[in-house]
Amino acid sequence: MEGRPRVDVHLSGDFDELNAAVGLALYRIAQEAVTNAVRHAHNATRVIVRVADEGEQVRLTVRDDGDASPIGRVPPGYGLVGMAERASLLGGTLQAGPDPDGGWTVDAVLPGGVERA
């Protein structure tokens, strides 16, 4: 599809034993963040999705390289609120906003993502 940014996904760690609730939350947050980037990131050419097992927590970062300027944007919807609520319900956090290097970044940290023996 011409005009849409390329989406690259990078996984770091072992997710074979990922807690089902955490896995679903990661999927839904990533889905909403990528959808937002495609819809709202003006001039974006790339969206990078990173999921990393950090031991006691799992980090999801979704970053686009578009123009993060709010000028001419549609009014905010419930996407960011829904992502934050989804993370919070599992005891995690979510931060989203313009990236200092340009673009927009969503960063979610969910605890206890991988069930360890």
C-alpha positions in Angstrom: 0.0 0.0 0.0 1.6 3.2 -1.2 1.8 6.1 1.3 1.7 3.9 4.4 4.8 3.5 6.6 6.7 0.3 6.7 6.3 -1.6 10.0 9.3 -3.5 11.4 8.9 -5.8 14.4 11.8 -6.9 16.6 11.6 -9.4 19.4 14.3 -9.8 22.1 14.0 -12.7 24.6 12.2 -15.9 25.0 8.4 -15.6 24.9 7.4 -19.3 24.8 6.1 -19.1 28.4 4.6 -15.6 28.2 1.6 -15.1 30.5 -1.5 -15.2 28.3 -3.0 -11.9 29.8 0.3 -10.1 29.2 0.6 -11.5 25.7 -2.9 -10.3 24.8 -2.2 -6.8 26.4 1.1 -6.5 24.4 -0.7 -7.5 21.2 -3.6 -5.0 21.7 -1.3 -2.2 22.7 0.9 -2.8 19.7 -2.1 -3.0 17.5 -3.5 0.3 18.7 -0.1 2.1 18.6 0.6 0.9 15.0 -2.9 1.9 13.9 -2.4 5.3 15.5 0.9 5.8 13.7 -0.6 4.8 10.3 -3.6 7.2 10.8 -1.9 10.1 12.5 1.8 10.2 11.9 2.1 12.7 9.1 5.0 11.9 6.7 5.9 8.7 8.5 7.9 6.2 6.5 8.6 3.7 9.3 7.1 2.3 12.5 9.3 0.2 14.7 7.8 -2.2 17.2 10.1 -3.7 19.8 9.2 -6.3 22.4 11.9 -7.1 25.0 11.9 -9.6 27.8 13.7 -7.7 30.6 13.6 -10.4 33.2 10.8 -9.4 35.6 9.1 -7.3 33.0 8.3 -7.0 29.3 8.8 -3.8 27.4 6.9 -2.8 24.3 8.1 0.2 22.4 6.3 1.5 19.2 8.0 4.4 17.5 7.3 6.2 14.3 9.4 8.7 12.3 6.5 11.0 11.4 5.8 14.6 12.2 4.6 14.6 15.8 3.2 18.2 15.5 -0.4 18.4 16.7 -1.3 21.0 14.1 -4.2 19.9 11.9 -4.8 16.7 13.9 -8.1 15.1 14.7 -9.3 15.4 18.3 -7.8 12.8 20.6 -9.8 9.6 20.9 -9.8 6.8 23.4 -6.8 4.9 22.0 -4.2 6.2 24.3 -6.5 6.0 27.3 -7.4 2.4 26.4 -3.7 1.4 26.0 -2.9 3.0 29.4 -5.8 1.3 31.1 -4.8 -2.1 29.6 -1.3 -1.7 30.9 -2.5 -0.5 34.3 -4.9 -3.4 34.8 -1.8 -5.7 34.8 0.2 -3.5 37.1 2.2 -1.9 34.3 2.8 1.5 32.9 2.4 3.3 29.6 3.9 6.5 28.4 3.2 8.1 25.0 4.2 11.3 23.4 6.4 13.1 20.9 9.9 11.7 20.8 12.8 14.2 21.3 14.4 12.9 18.0 11.1 13.3 16.1 8.1 11.1 15.6 6.0 9.6 18.4 6.8 6.9 20.9 4.6 4.6 22.9 6.4 2.7 25.7 4.6 0.1 27.8 6.2 -1.9 30.6 4.3 -4.9 31.9 5.5 -6.9 35.0 5.8 -10.6 35.3 5.4 -11.3 31.6 7.3 -14.6 31.4 6.5 -17.4 33.7 9.8 -18.7 35.0 10.5 -22.1 36.5 
